[in-house]
């Protein structure tokens, strides 16, 4: 698939077929996402994948702040990816000092790049995804064992799509860009 085509055609998928994504395919997607750029190549993004229906239902019922779209999506997804990031590395020097005024907050930027790269690679493999940001990190961490020194950055429901959503209206380039002379 061509890159621009992949970017333009990828959609947030909330309805999935009732079939698992093979671990080999998930590993290929993560392998591609590993090429996302990061601060000084720190590669702080990690992926915890669960297909455990009980854990997924616990997250849907108790961790997404009652947000119906996320509850329904997680309940019906074949897999849930808990995207984590290693804290205090991206945007920081080896001695622990901040390199940028954004300090350790830069890790969220790096994880966002890796998460979108994950979703584009999934689309290229025919796998649908939706990134979810409405959740209680501490409650997710009670259900899913998050390694020490990492924090939950996002949730991604994934599976083979059972819908083909249309693209929402996009702003024009003129609305998005300002050129300064």
Beta strands, then each sheet from edge to edge (+ up, - down):
strand 1: 45-50
strand 2: 79-86
strand 3: 127-132
strand 4: 150-160
sheet 1: 1+ 2- 4+ 3-
end
